[in-house]
Amino acid sequence: MSLLKTLTRNIDWKLWAALGLLLGSGLLSLMSSRPELFYKQVLWIVIGCAFVVLFTFLDFRSFFSHSSVSNIFYTLTLGLLLITFFFAPSINGNRAWLLVGPFQFQPSELAKLALICVLAVFFAKRHVGIARWKIIIGSFLYALIPALIIAAQPDMGSALMVLGIWLGFLFISGIPLKRLAVAGIFFLLAFIILWTSVFKEYQKDRIIGLFSPQQDPLGANYNVIQSKIALGSGGLFGQGFRQGTQTQLGFLPEAQTDFIFAAITEEGGLVGAGVVLVAFVWLMTRLLRMGMLVEGNVAKLLTLGTAVLFFIQFVCNVGSVIGIIPVIGVTFPFVSYGGSSMLVNLILIGLVQSFYVKK
């Protein structure tokens, strides 16, 4: 089969249309707010897309048919997290990045990929007895161990994402609602452990600040207040490319990552924000459809698990931008700047494509 026929058969072009809008919106915002990061982001996108094309020609069903393979990948990722925690240089107070030449790589992003893979295999092989406590607790430990290591770096956002992936897998695996409610208690207990033993004071202040948004405007609530100003000043059509006052004058913090949606809304207005939101909903719709069509439990769970990760990231990112969720440092999938997250997200898209054959 020729290259063109293989790509035509396996790639969901509607998915890539949505993905293209998200990638384009993020790059346009970077060109406006942080042009020095634009070309780095393009490079990571090109590398990620190369993985997608490569995975199109590979059948990963045999790869995931052996649980030992996903377990080895998971174990190696834990080792990488420990190496990062003990030996990585401190950057902005966090030991979360490994330096690879001129690039920085964040192993916590790889941990999300490893967890999705290992949980997809774990639940696929145990779907008959999914409601057993042994299975629920076993799957919880898969998430708790990397979450604790990541939280100690400290990276509260990624740690909560890891726990969120586990909770999402329970939901899509078809566990009874009663068991799911109890699993929510496990999540709460894990959060309490992180709060009392791991989280730093500034992280706690961000969470507490959610309930008193007008207090400490120059401290814990500064980011959200500036974000709301940027959102409100966008109007219908925005202030224009490179014309956003909050973004261009530096009042909006992390305009390239955590608050890129606010930057897009300020300069693109409600129309620009609407394009991004519609594109993301379109992306999620395609992923859910693909999850229903692919054959095999592992393929279904991995595809739906990918959708779970993107959805949680989206909710946490946009929720923090509008002030209904604490600022925990979560990026907008395919829009925010970040080589590690972009690469891992595109690898997940590649894995999904490798399972998918158009019906």
Secondary structure, DSSP 8 states (H G I E B T S, - for coil): --HHHHHHHH--HHHHHHHHHHHHHHHHHHHHH-HHHHHHHHHHHHHHHHHHHHHHT--THHHHTSHHHHHHHHHHHHHHHHHHHHHS--BTTB---EEETTEEE-HHHHHHHHHHHHHHHHHHTTSTTTT-HHHHHHHHHHHHHHHHHHHTTT-HHHHHHHHHHHHHHHHHTT--HHHHHHHHHHHHHHHHHHHHHT--HHHHHHHHHTTSTTS-TTTTTHHHHHHHHHHHHSTTT-S-TT--HHHHTT-STTTTTTTHHHHHHHHHHHHHHHHHHHHHHHHHHHHHHHHHHSSSHHHHHHHHHHHHHHHHHHHHHHHHHHTSS-------TTTS--HHHHHHHHHHHHHHHHH----
